[in-house]
Amino acid sequence: MIFNTGAALLDAIVLAVVSREEKGTYGYKITQDVRQVLDVSESTLYPVLRRLQKDECLKVYDQEYAGRNRRYYQITEKGDAQLRLYQIEWRSYASKIDRLFEGRIQ
């Protein structure tokens, strides 16, 4: 993607990915899901996950998998509310840009 991806958009994308799994999902899977829409590295996403956890939008728990601990991220009520706000803002933003591109804004 040639457009710059800001922190708010990354937060929104990560919250959207995590919200799809009721019991949460783990970091590598989050990275793979985000990469379906955005070229981003793990080293970019883990600070996003930590920030969302610090902001109480995600909660974290560890679970054993194949003899190792795997860290899972689960959306909180606060995170769900933030995601809904991001979705509303995104629809408004995308609509304005579409109108501009289509020549409907003078």
Secondary structure as UniProt FT lines:
FT   HELIX           7..19
FT   TURN            22..23
FT   STRAND          25..26
FT   HELIX           27..35
FT   TURN            36..37
FT   HELIX           42..54
FT   TURN            55..56
FT   STRAND          58..65
FT   TURN            66..67
FT   STRAND          68..75
FT   HELIX           77..101
FT   TURN            102..103
//
